[in-house]
Amino acid sequence: MDLAITDNYGITYKKDEIQSYNFALGTLFLINEVVGDPANGAVGTVSVNSAGIVKVTGNVKSFELTAATPGSEKVTSYVNVKQ
């Protein structure tokens, strides 16, 4: 996700800066619509921490990753997993 966030002072943070300053930015990362391969059994799991680091476990083909700001702005990326 090529993400840039601008705070209430007009300062724009990009990539690694978001991870470093997220304690103040308050960006929330969400996972939705996890899809697995039905031929491979139960759907796996996807998690994301407050720094935006994603962990995929098990049978996952795709998922949605959403970044939401305290100001109600959000952006979603659709992720396809290659295993």
C-alpha positions, 0 to 999 in steps of 0.5 A, a space after each residue: 500500500 503506497 500510503 501517505 497521511 497528512 496530520 492536522 498541522 499539514 505535515 505529510 508522512 509516508 511509508 516508514 514514517 507512518 510506522 514510526 509516528 503512528 502512535 500520534 497519527 492513530 491510523 487503524 489498520 483493518 483486515 476484511 474479506 479473507 478468502 482461501 482456496 476451497 480445495 485446500 481446506 479451511 480459510 487461514 488468518 490474516 492479522 495486522 498490528 498497529 505498525 501496519 505489519 501484516 502476517 498471513 497464516 495458512 490458506 489465504 488467497 486474498 484479502 482487503 487491507 484498509 487504513 483508516 484515520 481518526 478523521 474518518 478517511 480510509 483507503 483499501 488495498 486488495 491483496 492477492 497472496 502468492 504461495 
